[in-house]
Amino acid sequence: VQLVESGGGLVQPGGSLRLSCAASGFTFSLSWMYWLRQAPGKGLEWISQISPGGRNQYYLDSVKGRFTISRDNTKNTLYLQMNSLKPEDTALYYCARDRAGEVRGQGTQVTISS
């Protein structure tokens, strides 16, 4: 199993980023997929998940309406569109095969600062 995140960076509050996660080594199209994050000095936090076909998505309340999870099963790729970013969104963002993040990528850093 390999999960490789990309798309992080430094943006100002109110800005947007789109994270990607390239998946391989398992049947992506049959798997629920997850985005998690870890802010400095805090534990791993679930923020969103999507069903294998993409029809069902769930979000942490604090990101609902600002973040959108999606997937392209033809490309084995998971996405997270993040809008209206806030300083408290600063974290290392991971895609994962499970909600606890036991199988996850190396992460991509998102920093929100003016």
C-alpha positions in Angstrom: 0.0 0.0 0.0 1.3 3.4 -0.9 -0.4 6.8 -0.3 1.4 9.9 -1.5 -0.1 13.3 -0.6 0.7 16.6 -2.4 -0.6 20.1 -2.8 0.1 21.6 0.6 1.7 25.0 1.1 1.6 28.4 2.7 -1.5 30.5 2.1 -3.1 33.5 3.7 -6.3 33.3 5.7 -9.3 33.0 3.4 -7.2 31.3 0.7 -7.7 27.9 -0.9 -5.7 24.8 -1.5 -6.4 21.5 -3.2 -4.7 18.4 -1.8 -4.2 15.2 -3.8 -3.4 11.7 -2.7 -2.1 9.1 -5.2 -3.0 5.6 -4.1 -1.5 2.3 -5.1 -1.2 -1.3 -3.9 -4.8 -1.9 -3.1 -8.2 -1.7 -4.8 -8.8 2.0 -4.5 -12.2 1.9 -6.1 -13.6 -0.5 -3.5 -12.2 1.4 -0.5 -13.5 4.1 1.8 -10.9 6.8 2.0 -10.1 9.4 4.6 -8.4 12.7 5.2 -6.9 13.3 8.6 -4.7 16.1 10.0 -2.3 16.7 12.9 -1.8 20.2 14.2 1.3 21.2 16.0 1.3 19.7 19.5 -2.0 17.8 19.0 -3.2 14.4 18.1 -4.3 13.0 14.8 -7.8 14.3 13.8 -10.3 12.8 11.4 -11.7 15.5 9.1 -13.4 13.8 6.2 -14.3 10.5 4.5 -15.8 9.3 1.2 -17.4 6.1 0.1 -15.9 3.9 -2.6 -18.2 5.3 -5.3 -18.0 8.9 -4.0 -21.6 9.3 -3.3 -21.3 9.6 0.4 -19.1 12.2 2.2 -18.8 13.1 5.8 -17.0 16.0 7.5 -15.8 17.3 10.8 -18.1 20.1 11.8 -15.4 22.7 11.8 -14.6 22.1 8.1 -18.2 21.5 6.9 -19.1 23.9 4.1 -15.4 24.9 3.5 -13.8 21.6 2.6 -14.9 19.1 -0.1 -13.6 15.6 -0.4 -13.7 13.9 -3.8 -12.1 11.0 -5.7 -11.3 9.9 -9.2 -11.3 6.1 -9.3 -10.0 6.1 -12.8 -6.8 7.8 -11.5 -6.7 6.2 -8.1 -6.6 9.6 -6.6 -8.3 11.2 -3.6 -8.7 15.0 -3.3 -9.5 17.6 -0.7 -10.5 21.0 -1.8 -10.1 23.5 1.0 -11.6 26.9 0.9 -11.9 29.8 3.3 -8.8 28.6 5.1 -8.2 29.7 8.7 -5.0 29.7 10.8 -6.5 26.9 12.9 -6.4 24.7 9.7 -2.6 24.7 9.9 -1.6 21.1 10.2 0.1 18.1 8.5 -2.6 16.6 6.3 -2.8 12.8 5.6 -4.8 10.6 3.4 -5.6 7.2 4.9 -7.2 3.9 4.4 -8.8 3.9 7.8 -10.4 6.5 10.1 -7.7 6.0 12.8 -4.9 6.7 10.3 -3.1 3.4 10.9 -2.4 3.2 7.2 -1.6 6.6 5.9 0.8 8.6 3.7 3.7 10.8 4.7 1.5 13.9 4.8 1.6 17.3 3.2 2.0 20.5 5.3 -0.6 23.1 5.2 0.2 26.5 6.8 -2.3 29.3 7.0 -0.7 32.6 8.0 -0.6 36.2 6.9 
